[in-house]
């Protein structure tokens, strides 16, 4: 997005940070190249959104913190390294937007955000619940981060919504863990029935003014809009529907974000990376909107 590169940022509202890692991927690899390609496509993003008044970078200070230096060989070391880097960012900056990389690193992000804010509410957009147990020797594969997050007390499970869930699961009871802990699952079919407005109202009612972490797996979109991902699932929402829903974030209390699972090797004409860029831009704008509102309320 033509942002300044600052590998040791201080005083930023949001630090964009790359997480080039796919050691937790269960099917098609390549997400380690996601941050690089998202940055390439993000050169398109500039100026001011239609009917939005000031540009987001006139409202909040955002910098590009570069990439986390992650081992491709060891899940435990990668998770720990990412957690340490993200936690360090939150010492001197308000929030981060992590570009993945596979979804396993969201556990690192949740640990880092918990260190600053305590247990958080979660808005999770994905085709998959990612509350599976360890499997095939992988304790921290990309289908586990929210299970670990709930087990470790990082997440307020009764203030968590998973949206867009669909497709095939390893076992018939794959969603029982999340539902059993009070997570509200909105399947892709239910989202289609409810529509954007009713779903947005549901999100606001459930998450309220709690600190909220927003995690977007690019496979929440139907693969017609985002083919460049490791585990595509037909039957998902459109780009317009999801981007419209994300405007709800500005009415919440967001404290961190990620956009994960972009795998450029399976992309066509850069459309998945471009969509990830648009999602990122929307999240940044909504962060500015939320915290400008909060600042005005504090001043009054």
C-alpha positions as CSV (number, residue, x, y, z in Angstrom):
1,X,0.0,0.0,0.0
2,X,3.1,2.2,-0.5
3,X,3.5,2.4,3.3
4,X,6.9,3.2,4.9
5,X,9.0,0.2,5.9
6,X,9.9,0.3,9.5
7,X,11.4,-2.9,11.0
8,X,11.4,-1.4,14.5
9,X,8.2,0.6,14.7
10,X,7.2,2.7,17.6
11,X,4.0,4.7,18.1
12,X,2.1,3.2,15.1
13,X,-1.6,2.6,15.3
14,X,-1.3,-0.5,13.2
15,X,1.8,-2.4,12.0
16,X,1.4,-4.5,8.9
17,X,3.6,-7.6,9.4
18,X,4.2,-10.6,7.1
19,X,4.2,-14.2,8.3
20,X,5.7,-16.2,5.5
21,X,5.1,-19.7,6.8
22,X,3.2,-22.8,5.6
23,X,4.6,-25.5,7.9
24,X,1.1,-26.1,9.3
25,X,-0.6,-26.7,5.9
26,X,-2.5,-29.9,5.5
27,X,-3.1,-29.9,1.8
28,X,-1.8,-27.5,-0.9
29,X,1.3,-25.6,0.3
30,X,2.5,-22.2,-0.9
31,X,1.1,-19.8,1.7
32,X,4.7,-18.8,2.7
33,X,4.7,-16.7,-0.4
34,X,1.4,-15.0,0.5
35,X,2.9,-11.8,2.2
36,X,5.2,-11.2,-0.7
37,X,2.4,-11.4,-3.3
38,X,-0.1,-9.4,-1.3
39,X,2.4,-6.6,-1.0
40,X,2.9,-6.7,-4.8
41,X,-0.8,-6.4,-5.5
42,X,-1.3,-3.8,-2.7
43,X,0.5,-1.2,-4.9
44,X,-3.0,-0.6,-6.4
45,X,-4.4,0.6,-3.1
46,X,-4.1,4.4,-2.7
47,X,-6.3,7.4,-2.5
48,X,-9.6,7.6,-0.7
49,X,-12.5,5.1,-0.7
50,X,-15.7,6.2,-2.4
51,X,-17.9,8.3,0.0
52,X,-15.5,7.8,2.9
53,X,-14.1,11.3,3.5
54,X,-10.5,11.3,4.8
55,X,-8.1,8.6,3.7
56,X,-7.3,5.9,6.2
57,X,-3.6,7.0,6.4
58,X,-4.7,10.5,7.3
59,X,-6.6,9.1,10.3
60,X,-4.2,6.6,11.7
61,X,-0.5,5.9,11.5
62,X,0.3,2.6,9.7
63,X,3.7,1.2,8.8
64,X,5.0,-2.0,7.2
65,X,7.1,-3.8,9.7
66,X,8.5,-6.3,7.2
67,X,8.3,-10.1,7.7
68,X,8.8,-12.3,10.8
69,X,11.8,-14.5,10.2
70,X,10.3,-18.0,10.6
71,X,11.7,-21.4,10.3
72,X,10.0,-23.6,7.7
73,X,11.0,-26.8,9.6
74,X,9.6,-26.8,13.1
75,X,6.0,-25.9,14.1
76,X,6.8,-25.3,17.8
77,X,9.7,-22.9,17.0
78,X,7.7,-21.0,14.3
79,X,4.7,-20.5,16.7
80,X,7.1,-19.3,19.5
81,X,9.0,-17.0,17.2
82,X,5.9,-15.4,15.8
83,X,4.5,-14.9,19.3
84,X,7.6,-13.2,20.5
85,X,7.7,-10.8,17.5
86,X,4.0,-9.9,17.7
87,X,4.2,-9.4,21.4
88,X,7.2,-7.1,21.0
89,X,5.2,-5.1,18.4
90,X,2.4,-4.5,20.9
91,X,4.8,-3.0,23.5
92,X,5.3,0.1,21.4
93,X,2.4,0.0,19.0
94,X,-1.4,-0.3,19.3
95,X,-2.2,-3.2,17.0
96,X,-1.0,-5.3,14.1
97,X,-2.4,-6.7,10.8
98,X,-0.6,-10.0,10.1
99,X,-0.5,-11.2,6.5
100,X,-0.1,-15.0,6.2
101,X,1.0,-17.5,5.8
102,X,-1.1,-20.4,7.1
103,X,-3.6,-20.1,9.8
104,X,-1.6,-21.9,12.5
105,X,0.1,-18.6,13.3
106,X,-3.1,-17.1,14.4
107,X,-2.4,-18.9,17.7
108,X,0.8,-16.8,18.0
109,X,-1.3,-13.7,17.4
110,X,-3.9,-14.6,19.9
111,X,-1.2,-15.2,22.6
112,X,0.3,-11.8,21.8
113,X,-3.0,-9.9,21.9
114,X,-4.0,-11.8,25.1
115,X,-0.8,-10.5,26.7
116,X,-2.0,-6.9,26.2
117,X,-5.8,-7.2,26.4
118,X,-6.6,-10.4,28.2
119,X,-9.1,-12.8,26.8
120,X,-10.6,-11.4,23.6
121,X,-13.7,-11.8,21.5
122,X,-13.1,-13.2,18.1
123,X,-14.7,-12.7,14.7
124,X,-13.4,-15.5,12.5
125,X,-14.2,-15.7,8.8
126,X,-13.3,-19.0,7.3
127,X,-14.6,-22.1,5.4
128,X,-13.3,-24.2,8.3
129,X,-13.7,-24.0,12.1
130,X,-10.0,-24.6,12.8
131,X,-10.9,-26.2,16.2
132,X,-9.6,-29.6,15.4
133,X,-7.3,-31.6,17.6
134,X,-3.7,-32.5,16.7
135,X,-3.3,-35.0,13.9
136,X,-0.6,-36.9,12.0
137,X,2.0,-35.6,14.5
138,X,1.1,-32.0,14.0
139,X,0.2,-30.3,17.2
140,X,0.0,-26.8,15.7
141,X,-1.3,-27.4,12.2
142,X,-3.6,-24.8,10.5
143,X,-6.7,-26.6,11.7
144,X,-6.0,-26.1,15.4
145,X,-5.4,-22.4,16.3
146,X,-8.8,-21.7,17.8
147,X,-9.0,-24.9,19.7
148,X,-5.7,-24.0,21.4
149,X,-6.9,-20.5,21.8
150,X,-10.0,-21.7,23.7
151,X,-8.1,-24.3,25.7
152,X,-5.5,-21.7,26.8
153,X,-8.1,-19.1,27.8
154,X,-7.0,-16.6,25.1
155,X,-10.5,-16.4,23.7
156,X,-13.9,-15.7,25.3
157,X,-15.6,-18.6,23.5
158,X,-19.1,-17.3,24.2
159,X,-18.0,-14.1,22.4
160,X,-16.7,-15.8,19.3
161,X,-18.4,-16.0,15.9
162,X,-17.2,-18.3,13.1
163,X,-18.7,-17.3,9.8
164,X,-18.7,-19.0,6.4
165,X,-18.2,-22.6,7.7
166,X,-18.9,-25.3,5.0
167,X,-17.3,-28.1,3.1
168,X,-15.9,-31.3,4.3
169,X,-14.6,-32.2,7.8
170,X,-12.4,-35.0,9.0
171,X,-15.2,-36.5,11.2
172,X,-19.0,-36.0,11.6
173,X,-18.4,-34.4,15.0
174,X,-15.8,-31.9,13.8
175,X,-17.9,-28.9,14.9
176,X,-18.9,-30.3,18.3
177,X,-15.9,-28.9,20.1
178,X,-16.6,-25.3,19.1
179,X,-20.4,-25.5,19.6
180,X,-19.8,-27.3,22.9
181,X,-17.8,-24.3,24.2
182,X,-20.4,-21.8,23.2
183,X,-18.9,-20.6,19.8
184,X,-21.6,-19.3,17.5
185,X,-21.1,-20.9,14.1
186,X,-22.8,-19.2,11.1
187,X,-22.5,-21.6,8.2
188,X,-22.2,-20.4,4.6
189,X,-25.8,-21.5,4.1
190,X,-27.1,-19.7,7.1
191,X,-25.2,-16.5,6.1
192,X,-26.9,-16.7,2.7
193,X,-30.3,-17.0,4.4
194,X,-29.6,-14.2,7.0
195,X,-28.0,-11.7,4.6
196,X,-25.4,-9.2,5.5
197,X,-27.5,-6.9,7.7
198,X,-28.9,-9.5,9.9
199,X,-25.5,-11.2,10.3
200,X,-23.9,-7.8,11.1
201,X,-26.5,-7.3,13.8
202,X,-25.8,-10.8,15.2
203,X,-22.1,-10.0,15.3
204,X,-22.6,-6.7,17.2
205,X,-25.0,-8.2,19.7
206,X,-22.6,-11.1,20.5
207,X,-19.3,-9.3,20.6
208,X,-20.4,-6.0,22.0
209,X,-17.6,-3.6,23.1
210,X,-15.2,-6.3,24.1
211,X,-11.7,-6.2,22.6
212,X,-12.1,-8.2,19.4
213,X,-9.6,-10.0,17.2
214,X,-10.6,-10.4,13.6
215,X,-9.2,-13.3,11.6
216,X,-9.9,-13.7,7.9
217,X,-9.0,-16.9,6.1
218,X,-9.1,-16.1,2.4
219,X,-10.9,-19.4,1.8
220,X,-14.0,-17.9,3.4
221,X,-14.6,-16.6,-0.1
222,X,-16.0,-18.9,-2.7
223,X,-13.0,-20.1,-4.8
224,X,-14.5,-18.3,-7.8
225,X,-13.2,-15.1,-6.1
226,X,-10.2,-16.6,-4.3
227,X,-8.7,-19.7,-6.0
228,X,-5.2,-19.1,-4.6
229,X,-5.5,-20.9,-1.3
230,X,-4.6,-24.3,0.1
231,X,-8.0,-25.7,1.0
232,X,-10.6,-24.2,-1.3
233,X,-14.3,-24.9,-0.5
234,X,-16.9,-24.2,-3.2
235,X,-20.2,-22.7,-2.1
236,X,-18.9,-19.7,-0.1
237,X,-19.9,-16.0,0.0
238,X,-19.0,-13.5,-2.6
239,X,-16.3,-10.8,-2.2
240,X,-19.0,-8.1,-2.1
241,X,-20.8,-9.9,0.7
242,X,-17.8,-10.4,2.9
243,X,-16.4,-6.9,2.3
244,X,-19.8,-5.4,3.2
245,X,-19.9,-7.5,6.4
246,X,-16.4,-6.3,7.4
247,X,-17.8,-2.8,7.7
248,X,-19.3,-4.0,11.0
249,X,-15.8,-4.1,12.4
250,X,-15.9,-0.3,12.7
251,X,-18.7,-0.6,15.2
252,X,-16.8,-3.0,17.4
253,X,-13.5,-2.6,19.4
254,X,-10.9,-4.2,17.2
255,X,-7.5,-4.8,18.7
256,X,-5.8,-7.0,16.0
257,X,-6.2,-8.6,12.6
258,X,-4.9,-11.2,10.3
259,X,-5.5,-12.2,6.7
260,X,-4.3,-15.7,6.1
261,X,-3.9,-18.6,3.7
262,X,-3.1,-16.8,0.4
263,X,-1.2,-19.3,-1.8
264,X,-0.1,-17.4,-4.9
265,X,1.0,-20.6,-6.7
266,X,-2.7,-21.5,-7.2
267,X,-3.8,-18.0,-8.0
268,X,-4.9,-16.6,-11.4
269,X,-4.0,-13.1,-12.5
270,X,-3.3,-12.2,-8.8
271,X,-7.0,-12.0,-8.0
272,X,-6.7,-13.8,-4.6
273,X,-3.8,-11.6,-3.5
274,X,-5.7,-8.5,-4.7
275,X,-8.7,-9.6,-2.7
276,X,-6.5,-10.1,0.4
277,X,-5.3,-6.5,-0.2
278,X,-8.8,-5.2,-0.3
279,X,-9.7,-7.1,2.8
280,X,-6.7,-5.6,4.5
281,X,-7.5,-2.1,3.4
282,X,-11.1,-2.5,4.7
283,X,-9.8,-3.7,8.1
284,X,-7.5,-0.8,8.4
285,X,-10.3,1.7,7.5
286,X,-12.6,0.0,10.0
287,X,-9.9,0.2,12.7
288,X,-9.6,3.9,12.1
289,X,-13.3,4.3,12.1
290,X,-13.7,2.4,15.4
291,X,-10.9,4.2,17.2
292,X,-11.8,7.6,15.9
293,X,-15.3,7.1,17.4
294,X,-13.8,5.9,20.6
295,X,-11.5,8.9,20.8
296,X,-14.4,11.3,20.3
297,X,-16.4,9.5,23.0
298,X,-13.5,9.9,25.5
299,X,-13.0,13.6,24.6
300,X,-16.7,14.2,25.2
